[in-house]
Amino acid sequence: MDTRTTLADARAALYDLININDPNDPKFLRILNEVRERLINSGKWKGCIVSTVFGSATGFITLPYDYLSVLGLTYDRCPAPVFTQFHEYVEQGPGEIDETQKFPGILTDMGDGFATQLDIETAGVIRVYSSAADNGDVVRLFGEDVNGDVIYDSSGNEGVNVTLAAPYVATTEQFSKVTGAQKPLTSNRVYLKVWDGSTETQIAEYQPNETRPMYRRYKTGDAEQAIRVICQRRYMPVSAETDWVVPGNISALRAGIRSWLFEDQSDMASADASMVRAYNFLNDESKSSRGGARPTVDMVGGVFGRTFIPTLR
């Protein structure tokens, strides 16, 4: 974890901006999380770049719950390009990539919003596994039935509730696809497994702090070698005093909170100025973290001449 700041640290340093008389004012956590979301989604700061390795892949990879997008990759220790969802639709592009074929030499974004790490191969009931400590908590599942129709509850609302009861409780509906899930903070992990009448297959593992599970996937084809990726961190709200705060720059968080307060008073000029200060603090921290990195110039040929693109080595 590339931060040394916990929620308790941030609260002790910044609570007086919200309520000087009450460090535990609930408004502090709400504002801090909103400011963190703005900062994380607005740049690549210290602590916002994370990495992981997939030993191999069949068809696609699903990023961990707190990873937003792939910024770069190596396949079998060699760099390879990453393309957006639109790449398959671009003229002179590769067209639709066959997920059953060998790794095509590129990673193609399949988009965000997947509710499970794996797909359902054969329709069946969903068994929701949990621990006894979470008995009585309610998980709501959204999806499609064996005919591909949206599943509704008895009140006509999309989705169905599942009340946790260890070791598992099964839905009465059969799912061919899980499109969404909602869960409370739980004491332990929650697992979704499909039972088709003869075989049970796990399709999702939800962490205790996941309340709206959502994952991003990338097409890989049949990748026999390791896929190593660096990624942009996904914003995740903090709630426990021991949770790590990213970004952990107190000065940037202070400026961000001031920006929020100015905005709340409709003083947009001061709000924008304070947010610029927050970005400057984060940029300065990022620059100092680069150590001995030196700027170099890449020359890229263009239609009307050459374009000079500075990069860091």
Stockholm file with secondary structure:
# STOCKHOLM 1.0

chainA/1-313         MDTRTTLADARAALYDLININDPNDPKFLRILNEVRERLINSGKWKGCIVSTVFGSATGFITLPYDYLSVLGLTYDRCPAPVFTQFHEYVEQGPGEIDETQKFPGILTDMGDGFATQLDIETAGVIRVYSSAADNGDVVRLFGEDVNGDVIYDSSGNEGVNVTLAAPYVATTEQFSKVTGAQKPLTSNRVYLKVWDGSTETQIAEYQPNETRPMYRRYKTGDAEQAIRVICQRRYMPVSAETDWVVPGNISALRAGIRSWLFEDQSDMASADASMVRAYNFLNDESKSSRGGARPTVDMVGGVFGRTFIPTLR
#=GR chainA/1-313 SS CCCCCBHHHHHHHHGGGTCTTCTTCHHHHHHHHHHHHHHHTTCCCTTCEEEEEESCEEEEEECCTTEEEEEEEEETTEEECEECGGGGGSTTSCCSCCTTSBCCSSEEEEEEEESSSSCCSSCEEEEEECCGGGTTCEEEEEEECTTSCBCBCTTSCBSEEEECCSSEEEEEEEESEEEEEECCCCSSCEEEEEECSSCEEEEEEECTTCSSCCEEEEEEEEECSCEEEEEEECCCCCCSTTSBCSSCCHHHHHHHHHHHHHHHTTCHHHHHHHHHHHHHHHHHHHHHHTTTCCEEEEEEEETTEEEEEEEEC
#=GC SS_cons         CCCCCBHHHHHHHHGGGTCTTCTTCHHHHHHHHHHHHHHHTTCCCTTCEEEEEESCEEEEEECCTTEEEEEEEEETTEEECEECGGGGGSTTSCCSCCTTSBCCSSEEEEEEEESSSSCCSSCEEEEEECCGGGTTCEEEEEEECTTSCBCBCTTSCBSEEEECCSSEEEEEEEESEEEEEECCCCSSCEEEEEECSSCEEEEEEECTTCSSCCEEEEEEEEECSCEEEEEEECCCCCCSTTSBCSSCCHHHHHHHHHHHHHHHTTCHHHHHHHHHHHHHHHHHHHHHHTTTCCEEEEEEEETTEEEEEEEEC
//
